[in-house]
Amino acid sequence: MTTAQEHGTELEPVEAVDGELVEDGDAPGAGAVAVHDPVNAVLAALDTEAKAHLDDIRPKKTKDGYARDWEIWGEFHDWLAERTGTRLPLSKVTVGTFVAFVTYLDQVVEAPPNTIERRITGVTAEARRHGYTVPKEATEAARRALKPLRLNKKRQQRGRGQAASLSPADLRAMAEAPRERTPQPTARRRTVHRVPELARLRDQALNALKVAVAGRNEEMSVLDDPDIKVVDEGLIVSVPSVKGRPERQAPVTYGENRSTCPVRCWQAYRTAKLAAGADPDGPAFLPVDQWGHQGTQRLSPDGVGRALARSAQYANLTGRRITGHSARRTLVTLGIKNRKRVDKLRRQGGWSANSPVFWEYVDEGEAFEDAATKGIGL
């Protein structure tokens, strides 16, 4: 008869271990149930909704720009991995990685300093949107590394260059340029174009008011008629909030010349556009086609910038880069030359107290004030 031992199935004796029965409540962690904290749950839900809302209201142009900055942050990590043999996660935004990013953009990509500064801002915003930590010392270090690059003329020339400021004579030439525009030498159509009166009045008002409030293209685009109030002294312009910047109240006085007076130019244009059927509570500046037909949608930010650049072209102001941003530079340089208070100029244009761009404009306006060569006997 076959035994269990032959097949190796014999049961082996085991040592019994004494055990003690305990109640469920006595066992560590036994029966423990996570307590729901309604306060933390509500706060977490509000945080999630807030992040989604802030992302939704961010302008599309800004979103696209930040997305491209994040792509370039990834390209930088590809380049860094080839050099070091180790790929770092995109979430590691440190002093070392951010300063190396500035060096990469400067020496490998050969980007102009203004673009590098924008990339720093974009990467910071996108990293935080993804839930990554961006230490303040990292962004400060990146901007310190960028500072000497901004002073390098050759690097500045990599970009399109800074927008030039305008003189009062320039502004008058733009406002009083002939209405008949001869075609460019390279144009296929040789017909002479005559600027419609409504378009001429709009550009006069737009350019004069843009300089007076140091308006950004986006700000002038979103202005509505009720934002511009006529008062005894001139105008009070409520410049709307754009891209998170605070709204500001900009007082505008009468100018010395009819063609560049922001108050009289605005009144003339508003009378003409209302006569053409514009909504008195609608957008302040409207598009006008080549036949003088007025649109109903507001003039776009690009359209605002093109209006000033086009006026400069018609006035034959060549040899300088005149863009929509020239208006902001112009207010500060002209204001400083005429001894206007710095704090009032800064508030008029909505610059922050530590804006390096604003102080650069101030320095330009003061260039010949008590100049080093003045009165030294040369």
C-alpha positions in Angstrom: 0.0 0.0 0.0 1.4 3.3 -1.0 2.1 5.6 2.0 2.0 9.4 2.2 5.7 9.4 3.1 6.6 7.8 -0.3 5.1 10.7 -2.1 6.5 13.3 0.2 3.1 14.3 1.4 3.5 13.4 5.0 2.3 16.2 7.3 5.0 17.7 9.4 4.3 18.9 12.9 4.4 22.6 13.4 4.8 24.7 16.5 1.6 26.3 17.7 1.7 29.9 18.6 -0.5 31.2 21.3 -2.7 34.1 20.2 -4.9 36.5 22.1 -8.3 37.6 20.8 -8.8 41.3 20.9 -11.7 43.6 20.3 -11.8 45.5 17.0 -11.4 48.8 18.7 -8.2 47.7 20.4 -6.2 47.0 17.2 -4.1 49.9 15.9 -5.9 51.6 13.0 -8.5 49.0 13.0 -11.9 50.4 12.0 -10.4 53.9 11.4 -12.4 55.9 8.8 -11.0 59.1 7.2 -13.0 62.1 8.5 -14.4 64.3 5.7 -13.2 67.9 6.2 -15.8 70.1 4.4 -13.7 73.2 4.7 -10.7 71.7 2.9 -13.0 70.2 0.3 -14.6 73.6 -0.5 -11.2 75.3 -0.6 -9.8 72.7 -3.0 -12.8 73.0 -5.3 -12.6 76.9 -5.3 -8.8 76.7 -6.1 -9.5 74.4 -9.0 -12.3 76.6 -10.3 -10.2 79.7 -9.9 -7.3 78.3 -11.9 -9.6 77.3 -14.7 -11.3 80.7 -14.6 -8.0 82.6 -14.8 -6.9 80.4 -17.7 -10.1 81.0 -19.5 -10.0 84.8 -19.3 -6.3 85.0 -20.3 -6.2 86.5 -23.9 -5.6 84.0 -26.7 -2.6 85.8 -27.9 -1.0 85.5 -24.4 -1.9 81.8 -24.2 -0.4 81.1 -27.5 2.8 83.0 -26.6 3.2 81.2 -23.3 2.6 77.8 -25.0 5.4 78.6 -27.4 7.6 79.7 -24.5 7.0 76.3 -22.9 7.9 74.5 -26.1 11.2 76.3 -26.2 11.7 75.4 -22.5 11.5 71.8 -23.7 13.9 72.4 -26.6 16.3 73.8 -24.1 16.1 70.6 -22.1 16.8 68.6 -25.2 19.9 70.7 -25.8 21.0 70.4 -22.1 20.5 66.6 -22.2 22.8 66.3 -25.2 25.5 68.2 -23.3 25.2 66.6 -19.9 23.9 63.1 -20.8 21.1 63.5 -18.3 17.6 64.8 -19.1 16.1 66.9 -16.4 12.3 67.1 -15.8 10.6 70.2 -17.1 9.3 70.8 -13.5 12.8 71.6 -12.2 12.9 75.4 -12.4 15.9 76.4 -10.4 18.5 79.2 -10.3 20.8 76.9 -12.4 18.3 75.9 -15.0 16.9 79.4 -15.5 20.3 81.0 -15.8 21.4 78.3 -18.3 18.1 78.9 -20.2 19.1 82.6 -20.6 22.5 81.5 -21.8 21.0 79.1 -24.3 18.6 81.7 -25.7 21.4 84.2 -26.0 24.2 82.1 -27.4 22.5 79.2 -29.2 19.2 80.7 -30.3 20.7 84.2 -30.5 17.4 85.8 -29.4 17.2 89.5 -28.7 17.1 90.5 -25.0 13.5 91.6 -25.1 12.5 88.1 -26.4 14.5 86.4 -23.7 12.7 88.4 -21.0 9.4 87.4 -22.5 10.4 83.8 -22.5 11.3 84.0 -18.8 7.8 85.3 -18.1 6.1 82.7 -20.2 7.9 79.8 -18.8 7.3 81.0 -15.2 3.6 81.3 -15.9 3.3 78.0 -17.7 5.3 76.1 -15.0 3.0 77.5 -12.3 -0.1 76.6 -14.4 1.2 73.0 -14.5 1.5 73.0 -10.7 5.3 73.3 -10.6 7.1 75.5 -8.1 9.1 78.5 -9.5 11.2 80.0 -6.7 11.5 83.8 -6.7 15.3 83.5 -6.6 15.2 81.6 -9.9 13.4 84.4 -11.8 15.6 87.1 -10.1 18.7 85.2 -11.1 17.5 84.9 -14.7 16.9 88.6 -15.0 20.2 89.4 -13.4 21.9 87.3 -16.1 19.8 89.1 -18.7 20.7 92.6 -17.5 24.1 92.9 -19.2 22.7 91.5 -22.4 20.2 94.4 -22.6 23.1 96.8 -22.6 24.8 95.2 -25.5 24.1 97.1 -28.7 24.9 94.1 -31.0 22.4 91.9 -29.1 19.7 94.6 -29.3 20.1 94.7 -33.0 19.1 91.0 -33.2 15.5 92.1 -32.9 13.5 94.7 -34.8 14.8 97.4 -32.5 13.0 99.7 -30.1 10.1 101.9 -31.2 11.2 105.5 -31.8 9.7 108.4 -30.0 8.1 111.3 -31.9 8.5 115.0 -31.7 5.6 117.5 -31.8 6.6 118.4 -35.4 6.4 114.6 -36.3 2.9 114.4 -34.8 1.7 117.5 -36.8 3.2 116.1 -40.0 1.3 112.8 -39.4 -2.0 114.6 -38.7 -1.7 117.0 -41.6 -0.4 114.6 -44.3 -2.1 114.9 -47.7 -5.3 112.9 -48.1 -4.2 111.7 -51.5 -1.8 108.7 -51.3 0.3 107.9 -54.3 1.0 104.2 -54.8 4.3 102.7 -53.7 6.8 102.1 -56.5 6.4 98.4 -56.3 2.5 98.4 -56.2 0.8 96.8 -59.2 -2.2 99.2 -59.1 -1.1 102.8 -60.0 -4.3 104.6 -59.0 -4.1 107.4 -56.5 -5.9 106.5 -53.3 -7.8 109.3 -51.5 -8.2 108.7 -47.7 -11.9 109.0 -46.7 -12.6 111.9 -44.4 -14.0 109.6 -41.7 -10.8 107.6 -41.7 -8.7 110.7 -41.6 -10.6 112.1 -38.6 -10.4 108.7 -36.8 -6.6 108.4 -37.2 -6.1 112.0 -36.0 -8.1 111.3 -32.9 -6.7 107.8 -32.3 -3.0 108.9 -32.6 -3.4 112.1 -30.5 -5.3 110.3 -27.8 -2.9 107.4 -27.8 0.0 109.7 -27.1 -2.0 111.6 -24.5 -2.8 108.5 -22.4 0.3 106.5 -23.4 -2.1 103.9 -24.6 -1.2 100.4 -25.5 -2.7 99.0 -28.7 -5.0 96.7 -26.7 -6.2 99.5 -24.4 -7.1 101.8 -27.3 -8.9 98.9 -29.0 -11.2 98.1 -26.0 -12.1 101.7 -25.3 -15.8 102.5 -25.5 -17.4 105.9 -26.0 -18.6 106.2 -22.4 -14.9 105.7 -21.3 -14.1 109.1 -22.8 -15.8 111.9 -20.9 -15.7 115.6 -21.9 -15.1 118.0 -19.0 -14.3 121.7 -18.9 -10.6 121.1 -18.8 -10.6 118.6 -21.6 -11.2 114.8 -21.2 -11.1 112.2 -18.5 -10.3 108.8 -20.1 -11.0 105.7 -18.2 -8.4 103.3 -19.7 -9.8 99.8 -19.2 -7.9 96.9 -17.6 -6.0 94.8 -20.2 -4.1 91.6 -19.4 -4.6 92.0 -15.7 -3.3 95.6 -15.5 -5.3 97.9 -13.3 -7.8 100.4 -14.9 -6.6 104.0 -14.7 -8.1 107.5 -15.0 -6.1 109.6 -17.4 -6.8 113.4 -17.5 -6.2 114.9 -21.0 -6.0 118.7 -21.5 -6.5 120.7 -24.7 -3.5 120.8 -27.0 -1.8 123.8 -28.5 -2.4 122.8 -32.2 -5.7 121.8 -33.7 -4.4 118.9 -35.7 -2.8 117.2 -32.7 -5.1 118.4 -29.9 -6.5 115.1 -28.5 -9.7 116.8 -27.2 -10.7 118.6 -30.4 -9.6 115.7 -32.5 -11.8 113.3 -30.5 -14.8 115.6 -30.6 -14.5 116.0 -34.4 -14.2 112.3 -35.0 -17.1 111.4 -32.6 -19.4 113.8 -34.3 -18.5 112.4 -37.7 -18.8 108.7 -36.7 -22.2 109.3 -34.9 -23.5 110.9 -38.1 -22.4 107.8 -40.0 -24.5 105.6 -37.7 -22.2 104.6 -34.9 -23.6 103.4 -31.5 -23.0 106.2 -29.0 -22.4 103.6 -26.3 -20.3 101.4 -28.6 -16.6 101.1 -29.3 -14.6 104.3 -29.4 -12.7 103.5 -32.6 -14.3 101.7 -35.6 -12.8 100.4 -38.8 -13.4 102.4 -42.0 -12.9 100.8 -45.5 -11.3 102.5 -48.5 -14.7 103.8 -49.7 -15.5 105.4 -46.3 -17.9 102.8 -45.1 -17.8 102.5 -41.3 -17.8 99.1 -39.6 -19.7 98.1 -36.5 -17.0 96.0 -34.7 -14.2 97.7 -32.7 -10.9 98.4 -34.3 -8.5 95.5 -33.5 -5.2 96.0 -31.5 -3.3 95.4 -34.7 -5.4 97.9 -36.5 -4.6 100.5 -33.8 -0.9 100.0 -34.2 -1.1 100.1 -38.0 -3.0 103.4 -37.9 -0.1 105.2 -36.3 2.6 103.4 -38.4 0.6 104.2 -41.6 0.3 107.8 -40.6 4.0 108.1 -40.1 4.6 106.5 -43.5 2.2 108.9 -45.2 4.1 111.8 -43.6 7.4 110.4 -45.0 8.9 109.8 -41.5 11.5 107.2 -42.6 14.7 106.0 -41.1 13.1 105.2 -37.7 11.0 102.3 -36.4 7.7 104.0 -35.7 5.1 101.6 -34.3 2.0 101.7 -32.1 4.4 101.6 -29.1 6.0 104.9 -30.2 3.1 106.7 -28.5 4.0 105.4 -25.1 7.6 106.4 -25.4 6.6 109.8 -26.8 4.5 110.9 -23.8 7.4 110.2 -21.4 10.2 111.8 -23.5 8.1 114.9 -24.3 6.9 115.2 -20.7 10.3 115.0 -19.2 11.7 117.6 -21.7 8.9 119.9 -20.5 9.6 119.3 -16.8 6.5 117.2 -16.1 6.5 115.3 -12.8 7.8 111.7 -13.2 5.1 110.2 -10.9 2.3 111.8 -13.0 3.8 110.5 -16.3 4.1 107.0 -14.8 0.5 107.0 -13.6 -0.8 108.4 -16.9 0.6 105.4 -18.8 0.0 102.8 -16.2 3.7 101.8 -15.6 4.7 100.1 -12.4 7.0 102.0 -10.1 10.0 99.7 -10.9 9.4 99.4 -14.6 12.8 99.4 -16.3 11.2 100.5 -19.6 9.7 103.6 -18.1 12.9 104.7 -16.5 14.7 104.1 -19.8 12.3 106.6 -21.4 12.9 109.0 -18.6 16.6 108.8 -19.2 16.0 109.5 -22.8 14.0 112.6 -22.1 16.6 113.9 -19.7 19.6 113.3 -22.0 20.3 117.0 -22.6 19.2 118.3 -19.2 22.3 119.6 -17.5 24.3 117.6 -20.1 27.9 116.9 -19.2 29.2 119.2 -21.9 26.9 122.1 -21.1 28.6 125.3 -19.9 32.0 123.8 -19.4 33.7 126.2 -21.8 34.1 124.1 -24.9 
